[in-house]
Amino acid sequence: MASSHSSSPVPQSNSSDAFFKKEMDATKRFRPVQSLPDVCPKEPTGNPNNLHDSPSLVVDQQRWTIYHSKVNLPAALNDPRLAKRESDFFTKTWGVDFVDTEVTPSFYLPQITKEHFASYQQEITPREKVHERCKNICTPKDSFDRTLLHTHDKSRTDLEQVPKIFMKPDFALEDSLTFNAVLPWSHFSTAGGKGNRDAASSKLLQEKLSHYLDIVEVNIAHQISLRSEAFFHAMTSQHELQDYLRKTSQAVKLLREKISKIDKVMCEGSLRVLRLSLTRNNCIKAYNKLKLMATVHQTQPTVQLLLSTSEFVGALDLIATTQEVLQQELQGIHSFRHLGSQLCELEKLIDKMMIAEFSTYARNDLNRPLEDDCQILEEERLVSLVFGLLKQRKLNFYEIYGDEMINTAKNIIKQCVVNTVSQIEEIDTEVVVKLADQMRMMNFPQWFDLLKNIFSKFTIFLKRIKATLNTIRSVVFLVLDKNQKNRDLEDTLQKNSAKESTVDPEVAYLTHEGMFISDAFGDSELQAGAGDTASQRNGSPNSEPCSSDSVSEPECTTDSSSSKEHTSSSVTPGGVEMMISDDMKLTDLELIRLANNIQELLYNASDICHDRSVKFLMARAKDGFLEKLNSNEFVTLSRLMEGFILDTEQICGRKSMSLRGALQSQANRFVNRFHEERKTKLSLLLDNERWKQAEVPAEFQDLVDSVSDGRISLPEKKPTATEERKPAEFLIVEGQKYATVGTVLLLIRIILEYCQCVDNIPSITTDLLTRLSDLLKYFNSRSCQLVLGAGALQVVGLKTITTKNLALSSRCLQLIVHYIPIIRAHFEARLQPKQYSMLRHFDHITKDYHDHIAEISAKLVAIMDSLFDKLLSKYEVKAPVPSACFRNICKQMAKMHEAIYELLPEEQTQMLFLRINASYKLHLKRQLAHLNVVNDGGPLNGLVTSDVAFYTGNLQALKGLNNLDLNMAEIWEQKR
């Protein structure tokens, strides 16, 4: 075989170049090995084109092919009888019978000599020199590596001919699938007439397997030849390695004998001590565990005892601690497998009990008699309930209190109505069954007392609710404050633990060397600490276990749970000391939201009281009862409601708009009725006014005097003093006399009633301002229509509108104008800054009144102007002097002065007569120009001067006009 041959199949040479050239010649001379045909050809189908390229054993069995060759090439190549098979290449390849013979030259090929290559050599010689220089500069790659690479590729190509199934690491002919794949016996059936073909197929299979074997042997021999030197070196090193292993085995045996002796002499005793120490610690742990189990066993009786005294927080803390102990220290105890679920059911029962207890507390707290005391009902019980509910995260418990508030508010009104109706004899409760109908039968004083009673009850009710809700909020804030302190403490502990996180190197080494030793040392070192913990539970490590009959062990369970729970005592605002545990897993956001909801509940309580009061008012207002109230009654009702609204705002800290809105609605109706009554009254007074000066009763003078002092209010009536005082002719206002008519006196009183109503009911200020401005406008327009428009001739039946009527009307308007700034200031002080724009109504009214006064003055001047036009148009300059025309003018001027002097102030009289005099001069100048009378000192001029002097003397002789500058020189035309 090739594997046993000592020589390498690769030809050897003294130089790498010779080796390279020989290999190149071999590759040129021989073709690569081709794979053999398939040993199992396809069955013939009659179509020779569909058959395999290899000869068929059935069709070509009589024809000679290369497969009939008798020479076994691998055997011939590996024949040991040949002595020089390495050097004789042709004999090695083709066998001993190969003989070199001379090849006869071809007649068709020319004889090639060296001269044919002379030109080529001349051309290639310079290039060869350049190539040699380049080889010296750049070292060529190792030709031997290339040869190896080529050889490796060739052997790799040969190996690829071998099927992959032979290369699998799990190749085993015992496997039926593998065996059938290698030897397809289905083709070797002897049945029928196919015996010859099956024999040929088996021969082909044998040949192909032999071919695979040769390829593998050749590659193995090649690999061994390449690594022969390393192989023999490995064989030599194997003996040395065996010697080293034998010495090492002897040293290990000796070392084990020494370690065994050391173990017996030095370690067994110490380890026995450590083992006994661990056993003792385990016994202590088992003893403490049994004590803990005995304590946990008493949890349910202790919880029931706490629930009997309504100690919900203590019961929940005990259940939570026991649950933690069961999950941590007593996990897996078979006897307690049902205790956890039982405690969960007990905790759910406690939740229901706390909700029911809180509902009962809320009902008892809100439905107790409404007395003046606002003390909290059983504050300790309330605080305990709230802590328990917070611990169980029942954060909607305040809704129960809200529902009870609504029911209690309804009952308060109902009870007040029943108590009041039962005391009124006029109401027969047997005939009138409904409470609403019974209430409507009350008169205003009875109903007002009932409303006052309801408001007082509601005030006490809200104060009581505020005290209770403040206590609840204080508990929530205590828990919130505790959460903040716990976070601060945890931050501090984390910082300290970061600083003290260094580990003793010796302890770390022991822990690394062996868990058993480290446990022993750790337990022995921490034994004192464990003893201290046990002493906290039991008094001493050797103390007796807790008695199983004891029910006062919750504190033992808490301390032994090692659950990192801490409690801190806090004092509630009521002086109740509570223990706040750290297991209230409530976030700050939840607690703040709960506190806001509780505060919102107080606001809702105010809204509930206001809503129930509104329904009570609406039930009484259905028959128009509130609209029929007079001013005093409505003011009294308004003050009562405003007082209740302010009280609720002070108690609850927020405005409720329902009752204020109802009051505003009723106030608007009252304002409408109030205004319509007074406007109707003013209209009737104006329709019956004859525009004559009226006497001023003393009460009106007192009313004006009170306004002069800066107070706009109706003074109280004093019958005895009023009877002794007589009416005055004029109304004295700040030292000035005002002649008025009776309508204006009553109008002033009406205006003051509006102002006083604003003081009594501030919420209707804007409405009353609008109504008052409407009233003043109505008086102005109506008086103008009656006097200037002469409407009084038809309405009252006056014969004519005299100058006295006009002057009196002007003076009345001046009196109203005098009070408009005072009224404006009164309303401005009671308006919001954003409502100041409404004050422009008074500016418009003042302008309208001044325009009206100016129109009256113009009317008076127009009357005299028409008179001057009538008289002076007939004036003739002739004797006697004074003329009749000037006598009539002076007479009419005296009548005008007599009519207005007592009515208008002196300044206004002078201004009026100055305007009348200007009209007189204008007409006289026009007439003189018509008569061609000039200021030339002639007779006509003298007559006119005498008449004018008569006019001037008479006019200046009137009261208050003596210093009047008439300037009569203007009647003459100026000379150009």
PyMOL commands that set and color helices and strands:
alter all, ss='L'
color gray80, all
select helices_A, chain A and resi 2-4+16-29+48-50+66-68+73-77+89-94+114-137+143-159+164-167+176-182+185-187+195-226+228-297+299-308+312-328+334-336+339-367+379-391+398-422+435-440+444-499+505-513+515-525+527-538+554-560+588-620+626-628+631-652+657-688+698-708+719-724+742-760+762-786+792-795+803-828+833-872+884-900+906-931+939-956+968-971
alter helices_A, ss='H'
color red, helices_A
select strands_A, chain A and resi 567-571+577-581+731-733+736-738
alter strands_A, ss='S'
color yellow, strands_A
deselect
rebuild
show_as cartoon
